[in-house]
Amino acid sequence: MPRSRGKPLRPLPPVLHIYCEGEKTEPNYLNSYLDKYHPTNKRLRVIKIEKTRKNTPCQLVDEAVNKKKSKETPAIDLFWVVYDREGENYSDGQLHAKAFHKAKANNVKVALSNVCFEVWLLCHLEYSTAQYSCYDDLKHNSNLDNKIKELGFPSGYTKFDKDLCKALVEKVTTAKQNAIQMNQAVIAGSSPSRRDPYQLSPFTNVPDLLDAIDAAANTKKS
């Protein structure tokens, strides 16, 4: 009796690997986003927030490039690094340029926020093109604290707060709109020779990363 043929094996989808500079804030936000909009990822694992001890743009890019070139990594896998502009050794822009262009040359995508990841978080709560010199400047001189308090967090903004991240991802559509509008305004007012992301302030292209996450998750569903 002839053996019945099973269904042909479907090719494995690409895995999206994400390397974050921050130990908690960025991973907490991204995990909250996945839990809200792509809960099946816990089982399917097509988006992986990689554990890393690297904490500079150059180190993160190097780690992502090395993983991408590894023999164990399928050629179809996708790679993103997430970091911000803040950092004493990176203030002159030369090291940011090195990291950015190495990533681009190796098809590793960069989600950069200038001056810090909190610029992206603030986009969930208001539209602004205000510039800040560092995280502390933004924390003390922006509306972030007051807006967070209005969400029901009496202490205002605190890093690493998972419940806050869950509340913010509910407003991600507004955040994307505000970030895109902010970037367009900043780019329009900048010199054509200074339009790489690390040269723009304020700036965040985290929406591009979220779009990539959506696409990777939906590839598995199709």
C-alpha positions as CSV (number, residue, x, y, z in Angstrom):
1,M,0.0,0.0,0.0
2,P,1.6,3.3,-1.0
3,R,2.6,5.6,1.8
4,S,0.5,8.6,2.1
5,R,2.3,11.8,1.5
6,G,2.3,14.4,4.3
7,K,2.1,18.1,3.8
8,P,5.2,19.6,2.4
9,L,7.4,21.3,5.0
10,R,7.0,25.0,5.0
11,P,10.3,27.0,5.0
12,L,11.2,28.6,8.3
13,P,10.5,32.3,8.4
14,P,13.3,34.8,9.0
15,V,14.0,35.6,12.7
16,L,14.3,39.2,13.6
17,H,17.2,39.7,16.1
18,I,17.2,42.8,18.2
19,Y,20.2,44.1,20.3
20,C,19.4,46.8,22.8
21,E,21.9,49.2,24.4
22,G,19.7,49.6,27.5
23,E,19.4,46.7,29.9
24,K,15.8,47.3,30.9
25,T,13.9,50.2,29.4
26,E,14.2,49.3,25.7
27,P,13.7,45.6,26.2
28,N,10.8,46.2,28.6
29,Y,9.1,48.5,26.0
30,L,9.6,46.0,23.2
31,N,8.4,43.1,25.2
32,S,5.3,45.0,26.2
33,Y,4.7,45.8,22.5
34,L,5.1,42.1,21.6
35,D,2.8,41.0,24.4
36,K,0.1,43.5,23.3
37,Y,0.3,43.1,19.5
38,H,2.0,39.8,18.8
39,P,1.3,37.5,21.8
40,T,2.0,34.4,19.8
41,N,5.7,35.4,19.5
42,K,6.3,33.7,22.9
43,R,5.6,30.4,21.1
44,L,6.8,31.2,17.6
45,R,9.9,33.1,18.5
46,V,10.3,34.9,15.2
47,I,11.3,38.1,17.1
48,K,14.2,37.7,19.5
49,I,15.4,40.4,21.9
50,E,18.9,39.1,22.3
51,K,20.7,39.2,25.7
52,T,23.9,41.3,25.5
53,R,26.3,42.9,27.8
54,K,27.4,45.4,25.1
55,N,26.4,49.0,25.8
56,T,27.9,51.2,23.1
57,P,26.7,51.6,19.5
58,C,30.0,50.2,18.1
59,Q,29.9,47.2,20.3
60,L,26.3,46.5,19.6
61,V,26.8,46.8,15.8
62,D,29.9,44.5,16.0
63,E,27.9,41.9,17.9
64,A,25.0,42.0,15.5
65,V,27.3,41.8,12.5
66,N,29.2,38.9,14.0
67,K,26.0,37.0,14.7
68,K,24.7,37.8,11.2
69,K,27.9,36.4,9.6
70,S,27.9,33.3,11.8
71,K,27.6,30.0,9.9
72,E,24.7,29.0,12.3
73,T,22.6,32.1,11.3
74,P,20.3,31.6,8.3
75,A,21.0,34.2,5.5
76,I,17.3,35.3,5.7
77,D,17.5,36.4,9.3
78,L,17.1,40.2,10.1
79,F,19.1,42.3,12.5
80,W,18.4,45.5,14.3
81,V,20.4,47.4,17.0
82,V,18.7,49.9,19.3
83,Y,20.7,52.7,21.0
84,D,20.6,56.4,21.6
85,R,22.8,59.4,20.9
86,E,23.6,60.1,24.5
87,G,27.1,59.1,25.7
88,E,30.2,61.0,26.6
89,N,32.5,59.1,24.3
90,Y,30.1,59.5,21.4
91,S,29.3,63.2,21.8
92,D,31.4,64.4,18.9
93,G,29.6,62.1,16.4
94,Q,32.6,60.3,15.0
95,L,32.0,57.0,16.8
96,H,28.3,57.2,15.9
97,A,29.3,57.7,12.3
98,K,31.5,54.6,12.5
99,A,28.7,52.5,14.1
100,F,26.1,53.7,11.7
101,H,28.0,53.2,8.5
102,K,29.3,49.7,9.6
103,A,25.7,48.7,10.3
104,K,24.6,50.0,6.9
105,A,27.4,48.3,5.1
106,N,26.4,44.9,6.7
107,N,22.6,45.4,6.3
108,V,22.1,45.7,10.0
109,K,19.3,48.2,10.7
110,V,19.6,50.9,13.4
111,A,16.8,52.2,15.6
112,L,18.3,55.4,17.1
113,S,16.9,58.0,19.4
114,N,18.5,61.4,19.9
115,V,19.1,62.3,22.6
116,C,17.8,59.2,24.4
117,F,15.1,56.5,24.2
118,E,12.8,58.7,26.3
119,V,12.3,61.0,23.2
120,W,10.4,58.1,21.8
121,L,8.4,57.5,25.0
122,L,7.5,61.2,25.1
123,C,6.1,60.8,21.5
124,H,3.3,58.6,23.0
125,L,2.2,61.6,25.1
126,E,2.7,64.7,23.0
127,Y,4.2,66.2,19.9
128,S,7.4,68.2,20.4
129,T,10.5,69.3,18.6
130,A,12.3,70.5,21.7
131,Q,16.0,69.6,21.9
132,Y,17.6,68.1,25.0
133,S,21.3,67.7,25.8
134,C,21.0,64.4,27.7
135,Y,18.5,62.2,29.6
136,D,18.7,64.3,32.7
137,D,17.9,67.5,30.7
138,L,14.9,65.8,29.2
139,K,13.7,64.3,32.5
140,H,13.8,67.6,34.3
141,N,12.8,70.0,31.5
142,S,10.2,68.2,29.4
143,N,6.6,67.3,30.0
144,L,7.5,63.6,30.4
145,D,7.0,63.5,34.2
146,N,3.7,65.4,34.2
147,K,2.3,63.4,31.3
148,I,3.2,60.1,33.0
149,K,1.5,61.3,36.2
150,E,-1.6,62.0,34.2
151,L,-1.5,58.3,33.1
152,G,-1.9,57.3,36.7
153,F,1.7,57.0,37.8
154,P,2.1,59.4,40.8
155,S,5.9,59.2,40.9
156,G,6.2,60.3,37.3
157,Y,8.7,58.7,34.9
158,T,10.9,56.0,36.3
159,K,13.1,53.7,34.2
160,F,12.5,50.0,34.1
161,D,8.7,50.3,35.0
162,K,7.1,47.4,33.1
163,D,3.6,48.7,34.0
164,L,4.4,52.0,32.5
165,C,5.6,50.4,29.3
166,K,2.3,48.4,29.1
167,A,0.4,51.7,29.4
168,L,2.5,53.5,26.8
169,V,2.2,50.8,24.0
170,E,-1.6,51.4,24.1
171,K,-0.7,54.8,22.6
172,V,1.7,53.6,19.9
173,T,-0.3,54.8,17.0
174,T,-0.1,58.4,18.4
175,A,3.6,57.9,19.1
176,K,4.3,56.9,15.5
177,Q,2.4,59.9,14.1
178,N,4.2,62.3,16.5
179,A,7.6,60.8,15.8
180,I,7.2,60.9,12.0
181,Q,6.0,64.5,12.1
182,M,8.9,65.4,14.5
183,N,11.5,63.8,12.3
184,Q,10.1,65.5,9.2
185,A,10.2,68.9,10.9
186,V,13.8,68.4,12.1
187,I,15.1,67.2,8.8
188,A,13.4,70.1,7.0
189,G,15.3,72.5,9.2
190,S,18.7,70.8,9.0
191,S,21.6,71.2,6.6
192,P,21.4,68.7,3.7
193,S,25.0,67.6,4.7
194,R,23.9,66.7,8.2
195,R,20.9,64.4,7.8
196,D,22.2,61.1,9.1
197,P,20.1,60.1,12.1
198,Y,22.8,60.7,14.7
199,Q,23.1,64.3,13.5
200,L,19.4,65.1,13.9
201,S,18.0,66.3,17.2
202,P,15.4,65.4,18.3
203,F,15.1,62.2,16.3
204,T,13.8,58.7,16.7
205,N,13.1,56.0,14.1
206,V,11.8,53.4,16.6
207,P,8.6,53.3,14.4
208,D,10.7,51.7,11.7
209,L,11.7,48.9,14.1
210,L,8.1,48.4,15.2
211,D,7.1,48.1,11.5
212,A,9.8,45.5,11.0
213,I,8.5,43.6,14.0
214,D,5.0,43.7,12.6
215,A,6.2,42.4,9.3
216,A,8.2,39.6,10.8
217,A,5.3,38.5,13.0
218,N,2.9,38.6,10.1
219,T,5.2,36.6,7.9
220,K,4.9,33.7,10.3
221,K,1.1,34.0,10.2
222,S,0.8,34.0,6.4
